[in-house]
């Protein structure tokens, strides 16, 4: 999977409102949850060197680069 597509799928504001409503209507206790997923590259130390190491491992393993 391409990294840009993965980031787009995994970031944003999410909730379980649909599931919560279904469970509530069925008389079941179920927690409502909200999630905010954002890119936090600025909080990761040595990000560039880790990314390069990952690419090298993929090349050595024969599975190709990302």
Beta strands, then each sheet from edge to edge (+ up, - down):
strand 1: 12-15
strand 2: 34-37
sheet 1: 1+ 2-
end
